[in-house]
Amino acid sequence: MTDSDPAPPLPLVVMGVSGSGKSTVAEQLAGRLGLPYVDGDDLHPRSNVEKMHAGHPLDDADRWPWLDRVAASLVEHAAAQGGVVLACSALKRSYRDRLRENTGRRVRFAFLDVGYEQIERRLRARTDHFMPPGLLRSQFDTLERPGPDEADVMTVPADGAAEGIVADVAARLGR
């Protein structure tokens, strides 16, 4: 599958570091495609939210159960509603592999690619989120950019307005 394949977008994970626009883009894209939207942040257990709010980055032990909940949500919505657009960081290849495995490999990803400085500005302006700007470096340190062998991942420049990013992703999905 390549960026230009008009394959079904379902389920679709909009991924990237905190502040990349995942939630905004995923929600608008879901509306455009007539699909449900799920924010992966809502699937975090309370302990993860409290840990991040206290300024401590999550480790793999924190993320595995959360990723299993994300995968279950993808499967559930795809079966019940024909698809879903879900916002989830999916920063490491192993996290994306976990989602692939737990969804039967029927998942696509849109990686929102934005530079550190721009995201830092966004996070400093954001007041309604549990992820403090101080954890941004840990996000970039954890990020494993999708490789060329990850044909189910489209890399999307995401430094512009959400509407343009949504249009770009929809076009790549043939929608």
RODO-2510 file (C-alpha; in nm, 4 decimals, decimal comma):
residues 175
     n   res          X          Y          Z
     1     m     0,0000     0,0000     0,0000
     2     t     0,1405     0,3431    -0,0896
     3     d     0,0372     0,6983    -0,0101
     4     s    -0,1633     0,7175    -0,3319
     5     d    -0,3480     0,3837    -0,3046
     6     p    -0,7232     0,4475    -0,2844
     7     a    -0,7564     0,1795    -0,0176
     8     p    -1,0181     0,1959     0,2538
     9     p    -0,8993     0,4232     0,5354
    10     l    -1,0477     0,2053     0,8032
    11     p    -0,9403     0,1957     1,0751
    12     l    -0,7075     0,4963     1,0570
    13     v    -0,4707     0,6119     1,3303
    14     v    -0,3598     0,9750     1,3144
    15     m    -0,0244     0,9678     1,4923
    16     g     0,2555     1,1953     1,6068
    17     v     0,4061     1,3627     1,9086
    18     s     0,2001     1,5625     2,1555
    19     g     0,0981     1,8926     1,9984
    20     s     0,1292     1,7723     1,6377
    21     g    -0,2441     1,8214     1,5823
    22     k    -0,3536     1,4585     1,6093
    23     s    -0,6819     1,5229     1,7884
    24     t    -0,7826     1,8200     1,5742
    25     v    -0,6964     1,6521     1,2447
    26     a    -0,8467     1,3154     1,3419
    27     e    -1,1723     1,4726     1,4585
    28     q    -1,2101     1,6839     1,1440
    29     l    -1,1125     1,3915     0,9211
    30     a    -1,3674     1,1659     1,0902
    31     g    -1,6363     1,4272     1,0258
    32     r    -1,5342     1,4565     0,6620
    33     l    -1,5382     1,0776     0,6153
    34     g    -1,8575     1,0234     0,8160
    35     l    -1,6795     0,8022     1,0687
    36     p    -1,6626     0,8001     1,4474
    37     y    -1,3710     0,9758     1,6130
    38     v    -1,1854     0,8407     1,9167
    39     d    -0,9137     1,0250     2,1060
    40     g    -0,6547     0,7763     2,2292
    41     d    -0,5859     1,0077     2,5226
    42     d    -0,9312     0,9173     2,6552
    43     l    -0,8235     0,5519     2,6695
    44     h    -0,5290     0,6123     2,9025
    45     p    -0,5747     0,4682     3,2504
    46     r    -0,5881     0,7273     3,5268
    47     s    -0,2380     0,6316     3,6402
    48     n    -0,0913     0,7293     3,3006
    49     v    -0,2686     1,0654     3,3009
    50     e    -0,1530     1,1383     3,6555
    51     k     0,2047     1,0405     3,5705
    52     m     0,2153     1,2725     3,2669
    53     h     0,0401     1,5539     3,4519
    54     a     0,3107     1,5282     3,7196
    55     g     0,5730     1,5795     3,4475
    56     h     0,6937     1,2204     3,4160
    57     p     0,7107     1,0564     3,0724
    58     l     0,5419     0,7229     3,0181
    59     d     0,7566     0,4156     2,9648
    60     d     0,6766     0,1023     2,7677
    61     a     0,5232    -0,0681     3,0716
    62     d     0,2748     0,2196     3,0931
    63     r     0,2030     0,2174     2,7213
    64     w     0,1427    -0,1535     2,6472
    65     p    -0,1943    -0,1828     2,8269
    66     w    -0,3001     0,1512     2,6802
    67     l    -0,2075     0,0382     2,3276
    68     d    -0,4114    -0,2786     2,3803
    69     r    -0,7121    -0,0584     2,4689
    70     v    -0,6475     0,1510     2,1572
    71     a    -0,6371    -0,1603     1,9384
    72     a    -0,9576    -0,2927     2,0945
    73     s    -1,1285     0,0387     2,0219
    74     l    -1,0105     0,0267     1,6597
    75     v    -1,1467    -0,3254     1,6158
    76     e    -1,4734    -0,2488     1,7932
    77     h    -1,5503     0,0622     1,5891
    78     a    -1,4406    -0,0933     1,2607
    79     a    -1,6735    -0,3877     1,3209
    80     a    -1,9697    -0,1888     1,4519
    81     q    -1,9495     0,1244     1,2384
    82     g    -1,7402     0,0288     0,9379
    83     g    -1,4393     0,2294     1,0488
    84     v    -1,2949     0,4854     1,2834
    85     v    -1,0429     0,7674     1,2896
    86     l    -0,8413     0,7527     1,6098
    87     a    -0,5776     0,9936     1,7440
    88     c    -0,2854     0,8091     1,9070
    89     s     0,0825     0,8976     1,9419
    90     a     0,2093     0,5541     1,8220
    91     l     0,5618     0,6921     1,8553
    92     k     0,7648     0,3716     1,8255
    93     r     0,7655     0,1105     1,5537
    94     s     0,6933    -0,1508     1,8214
    95     y     0,3789     0,0433     1,9225
    96     r     0,2578     0,0543     1,5630
    97     d     0,3385    -0,3172     1,5298
    98     r     0,1346    -0,3860     1,8441
    99     l    -0,1622    -0,2035     1,6906
   100     r    -0,1160    -0,3938     1,3645
   101     e    -0,1028    -0,7280     1,5438
   102     n    -0,4023    -0,6574     1,7657
   103     t    -0,6169    -0,5364     1,4763
   104     g    -0,5295    -0,8156     1,2377
   105     r    -0,3075    -0,5746     1,0397
   106     r    -0,6118    -0,3876     0,9123
   107     v    -0,4999    -0,0414     1,0148
   108     r    -0,3488     0,2581     0,8363
   109     f    -0,1527     0,5410     0,9907
   110     a    -0,1160     0,9093     0,9085
   111     f     0,2017     1,0437     1,0708
   112     l     0,1726     1,4186     1,1326
   113     d     0,5250     1,5430     1,0790
   114     v     0,6016     1,8741     1,2522
   115     g     0,9281     2,0204     1,3821
   116     y     1,0184     2,0549     1,7479
   117     e     1,0136     2,4367     1,7643
   118     q     0,6670     2,4675     1,6140
   119     i     0,5233     2,2051     1,8474
   120     e     0,6894     2,3673     2,1457
   121     r     0,5115     2,6952     2,0581
   122     r     0,1807     2,5097     2,0257
   123     l     0,2210     2,3354     2,3612
   124     r     0,3078     2,6572     2,5419
   125     a    -0,0129     2,8128     2,4083
   126     r    -0,2246     2,5112     2,5075
   127     t    -0,3904     2,5240     2,8480
   128     d    -0,6445     2,2421     2,8398
   129     h    -0,4260     1,9310     2,8221
   130     f    -0,2607     1,7044     3,0794
   131     m     0,0628     1,6771     2,8805
   132     p     0,2967     1,9552     2,9971
   133     p     0,5366     2,1216     2,7496
   134     g     0,8276     1,9918     2,9587
   135     l     0,7652     1,6390     2,8282
   136     l     0,8015     1,7351     2,4613
   137     r     1,1701     1,6386     2,4479
   138     s     1,0802     1,2900     2,5766
   139     q     0,8258     1,2587     2,2947
   140     f     1,0856     1,3401     2,0285
   141     d     1,3405     1,1138     2,1999
   142     t     1,0888     0,8279     2,1867
   143     l     0,9711     0,8967     1,8289
   144     e     1,0812     0,6409     1,5717
   145     r     0,9916     0,7948     1,2392
   146     p     0,8091     0,5514     1,0117
   147     g     1,0449     0,3663     0,7825
   148     p     1,0043     0,2971     0,4104
   149     d     0,9028    -0,0610     0,4918
   150     e     0,5941     0,0670     0,6755
   151     a     0,3776     0,0918     0,3652
   152     d     0,0643     0,1423     0,5748
   153     v     0,1977     0,4760     0,7084
   154     m     0,1628     0,8008     0,5178
   155     t     0,3863     1,0851     0,6332
   156     v     0,1973     1,4123     0,6202
   157     p     0,3617     1,7542     0,6592
   158     a     0,1582     1,9091     0,9402
   159     d     0,2911     2,2579     0,9879
   160     g    -0,0059     2,4265     0,8200
   161     a    -0,3743     2,4688     0,9005
   162     a    -0,5732     2,1624     1,0062
   163     e    -0,8131     2,1975     0,7127
   164     g    -0,5285     2,1575     0,4632
   165     i    -0,3858     1,8589     0,6486
   166     v    -0,7301     1,6944     0,6568
   167     a    -0,7717     1,7538     0,2822
   168     d    -0,4254     1,6048     0,2189
   169     v    -0,4984     1,2886     0,4191
   170     a    -0,8443     1,2479     0,2637
   171     a    -0,6962     1,2820    -0,0857
   172     r    -0,4304     1,0206    -0,0109
   173     l    -0,7075     0,7891     0,1083
   174     g    -0,8985     0,8474    -0,2149
   175     r    -1,1793     1,0274    -0,0310
***
